[in-house]
Amino acid sequence: MRMLICSDIHFFAPNLHPWQLFSKESIGNVNALLGINRGFLRSHAETLIGQISKLDVSHVLILGDFTTTSSKKEFLLSKAFIANLQEKGITVLALPGNHDNYTKKAYQEKRFYQMFEDLIDFRGHSPTGCSLKNEKVAAYKITDGFWVVCLDTTIKTPPFNATGLFDLELEENLCKVLESIPKEATVALANHFPLICKKGEYHALKNRERLHRVLQNYPMVRYYLFGHEHHYEESKIDHLYTLSPGSLTLKNRASFMILDTNGKVEKHDLV
């Protein structure tokens, strides 16, 4: 099994209206239009679609931030991207990032799940019945010895804030799911936010230390996969290999990675 991992695609569709003045959505639109978000090229996502058949991957795992302002137009662009991958026989797994719940309305509507539930399985294979949509955690059996566990730690946030939250309820659900996976399996845990904050608390996962402590109790979790920070990373914390594929569409620095069941990691750059 070879799994392609990517993140932070940030599809953007301008959506400015007078009644949105000073709203978080209008701030996101202005930032994108002025290039404050450092510039993302949709063409990189199209390039990946053209290359995917040559990469010999069975799965694509997307670590969130499909969108820029969580508008329905941006989600439709994201749906087309997913559908193009699936047409090539690829199984797509996905979880939301903070930009996919960018506005209060998108968060309350669970727009990420509404828009994608006809394309993506959010229930997984855990006998606990936990789903990504409802319990914010789901486990997927990729092979007999390799599982992916997806977390949704996104929350509604005020303007100029990009935090997530690992709360007690999610901790209980995560432990329940991990207990249901065979102890001899290898697990990759996928979450949008990193375990180590490098950009300030306004950009961090709240209670990340608690999440780290939970993972220390489960040596079967060998990989921690994350996005959010737009740069490629391979490092190690205790027994955990922490891996970030970078941003799939970031101008001049687009990248993704491939992970196989033998633990080999490949970095791929898009130019």
C-alpha positions in Angstrom: 0.0 0.0 0.0 1.2 3.5 -0.9 -0.7 6.4 0.5 -0.3 10.0 -0.8 -0.7 12.6 1.9 -1.4 16.3 1.1 -2.8 19.3 2.9 -3.7 23.0 2.7 -5.0 23.2 -0.8 -6.9 26.5 -0.1 -9.3 26.6 -3.1 -10.5 30.2 -3.3 -13.6 31.7 -4.9 -14.1 35.5 -4.4 -17.4 36.1 -2.5 -17.6 39.7 -1.4 -20.9 41.3 -0.6 -21.7 44.6 1.2 -23.5 42.9 4.0 -20.3 40.9 4.8 -18.4 44.1 5.6 -16.0 43.5 8.6 -17.1 39.9 8.8 -14.5 37.1 9.1 -15.5 35.9 5.6 -14.8 39.4 4.1 -11.4 39.5 5.9 -10.5 36.1 4.4 -11.5 37.3 0.9 -9.5 40.5 1.2 -6.4 38.5 2.5 -6.6 36.1 -0.4 -7.2 38.8 -3.0 -4.2 40.9 -1.7 -2.0 37.8 -1.5 -1.5 38.1 2.2 -2.0 34.4 2.5 1.2 34.1 0.5 -0.4 32.8 -2.7 -1.8 29.5 -3.7 -2.0 28.1 -7.2 -4.9 26.0 -8.2 -2.9 24.7 -11.1 -0.8 22.6 -8.7 -3.8 20.6 -7.7 -4.6 20.1 -11.4 -0.9 19.0 -11.9 -1.3 16.3 -9.2 -4.5 15.0 -10.9 -2.4 14.6 -14.1 0.4 12.8 -12.3 -1.5 10.6 -9.8 -1.7 7.5 -12.1 2.1 7.4 -12.3 2.6 7.5 -8.5 1.2 4.0 -7.9 -0.9 5.1 -4.8 -4.1 3.4 -3.6 -5.2 6.1 -1.1 -5.0 9.9 -0.8 -5.3 11.4 2.7 -6.0 15.1 2.8 -5.3 16.8 6.1 -7.7 19.7 5.8 -7.9 23.3 4.6 -9.5 22.5 1.3 -11.0 26.0 1.3 -10.0 29.5 2.1 -13.2 31.0 3.6 -15.4 27.8 3.8 -17.8 29.2 1.1 -20.0 26.8 -0.8 -18.2 27.8 -4.1 -14.9 26.7 -2.6 -16.3 23.4 -1.4 -17.6 22.8 -4.9 -14.1 23.2 -6.3 -12.9 20.8 -3.6 -15.5 18.3 -4.5 -14.4 18.4 -8.1 -10.8 17.7 -7.0 -11.9 14.7 -4.9 -14.1 13.3 -7.7 -11.2 13.5 -10.2 -9.1 11.5 -7.8 -11.8 8.9 -7.3 -12.4 8.6 -11.1 -8.8 7.3 -11.2 -9.6 4.5 -8.7 -8.2 6.3 -5.7 -9.7 6.0 -2.2 -9.9 9.4 -0.6 -9.8 10.0 3.1 -10.1 13.6 4.5 -10.6 15.7 7.6 -11.3 19.4 8.0 -8.9 22.2 8.8 -9.6 25.5 10.4 -10.3 27.2 7.1 -13.0 24.6 6.3 -14.8 25.9 9.4 -13.7 29.5 8.8 -17.1 31.1 9.5 -19.5 30.5 12.4 -22.2 29.6 9.9 -20.0 27.0 8.2 -19.2 25.5 11.6 -22.8 25.4 12.8 -24.0 23.8 9.5 -21.2 21.3 9.5 -20.7 22.4 6.0 -17.6 20.3 5.5 -19.5 17.1 6.1 -22.6 18.3 4.3 -20.6 19.0 1.1 -18.5 15.9 1.2 -20.6 13.1 2.7 -21.7 11.8 -0.7 -18.0 11.3 -1.7 -16.1 10.4 1.5 -16.7 7.8 4.2 -16.7 9.6 7.6 -17.7 6.5 9.5 -14.6 4.3 9.1 -14.2 0.7 10.3 -14.0 0.9 14.1 -16.5 -1.4 15.9 -17.0 1.5 18.4 -19.3 3.2 15.8 -17.4 6.5 16.2 -17.6 8.7 13.2 -15.6 11.8 12.1 -18.8 13.8 11.7 -20.4 13.0 15.1 -17.6 11.9 17.5 -14.8 13.8 15.7 -12.7 10.6 15.3 -12.8 7.7 12.8 -10.5 4.8 12.2 -9.9 3.3 8.7 -8.4 -0.1 8.1 -6.1 0.3 5.1 -4.5 -3.1 5.3 -4.6 -5.9 7.9 -1.7 -4.3 9.7 -2.1 -0.6 9.0 -4.8 1.8 10.2 -5.4 5.5 9.8 -7.2 7.4 12.6 -8.5 10.8 11.6 -9.3 13.6 14.2 -11.4 16.7 13.8 -10.1 19.3 16.2 -11.5 22.3 14.4 -13.7 24.8 16.3 -15.3 28.1 15.5 -12.9 31.0 16.0 -12.9 34.8 16.0 -11.1 36.8 13.2 -7.3 36.5 13.2 -7.5 33.3 15.1 -6.6 29.8 13.7 -6.8 27.5 16.8 -8.1 24.0 17.3 -9.2 22.1 20.4 -8.6 18.7 21.8 -11.2 18.4 24.6 -12.0 15.8 27.1 -14.9 14.3 25.1 -12.6 13.9 22.0 -9.9 12.4 24.3 -12.4 9.7 25.5 -13.6 9.0 22.0 -10.0 8.7 20.7 -9.0 6.3 23.4 -12.1 4.2 22.7 -11.2 4.0 19.0 -7.5 3.2 19.7 -8.5 0.4 22.1 -10.6 -1.2 19.3 -7.6 -1.5 17.0 -5.5 -4.7 17.2 -2.4 -4.0 19.3 -0.1 -5.4 16.7 -1.2 -2.9 14.0 0.6 0.2 13.0 -1.5 3.4 13.3 -1.0 6.7 11.6 -3.0 9.5 13.5 -4.1 12.3 11.2 -5.0 15.8 12.5 -4.8 19.2 10.9 -2.8 20.8 13.7 0.8 20.0 14.7 1.8 18.8 18.2 4.4 21.5 18.5 3.3 25.1 18.0 5.7 27.3 16.0 3.6 30.3 15.2 2.1 31.4 18.5 -1.0 30.4 20.5 -3.3 32.1 18.0 -2.4 29.4 15.5 -2.1 26.4 17.8 -4.0 23.3 19.0 -5.3 23.9 22.5 -4.6 21.0 24.9 -2.0 19.6 22.5 0.1 18.4 25.5 -2.9 16.3 26.5 -3.1 14.8 23.1 0.7 14.0 23.2 0.2 12.3 26.6 -2.6 10.1 25.2 -0.5 9.1 22.2 2.4 8.1 24.5 0.1 5.4 26.0 -0.4 3.9 22.6 3.0 2.8 21.0 1.0 1.4 18.1 0.5 5.0 16.9 3.8 5.4 15.0 3.0 8.4 12.8 1.4 11.8 13.6 0.4 13.4 10.3 -0.5 17.1 10.2 -0.8 20.2 8.0 -1.7 23.8 8.9 1.8 25.3 8.7 2.4 25.0 5.0 5.9 23.6 5.2 7.2 20.0 4.7 8.5 18.3 7.8 9.9 14.9 8.9 10.8 14.7 12.6 10.4 12.5 15.7 8.9 13.1 19.1 9.4 10.2 21.5 8.2 7.1 19.5 6.2 9.2 17.1 7.3 10.1 13.6 5.7 13.5 12.9 5.1 14.2 9.3 3.8 17.2 7.4 3.4 17.2 3.6 3.4 21.0 3.4 0.9 22.7 1.2 -0.2 21.1 -2.1 -0.7 24.5 -3.8 1.6 27.0 -2.1 3.3 29.2 -4.8 7.0 28.3 -5.2 6.9 25.7 -2.4 4.1 23.2 -3.2 4.7 19.6 -1.9 3.1 16.3 -0.8 4.4 13.0 0.5 3.9 9.3 0.0 3.9 6.9 2.9 4.0 3.1 2.4 3.2 0.3 4.9 6.9 -0.4 5.3 7.5 3.1 6.7 9.2 4.6 3.7 8.5 8.3 3.2 8.9 10.1 -0.1 8.8 13.8 -0.6 7.5 15.2 -3.8 7.7 18.8 -5.0 5.3 20.4 -7.4 6.7 23.0 -9.8 
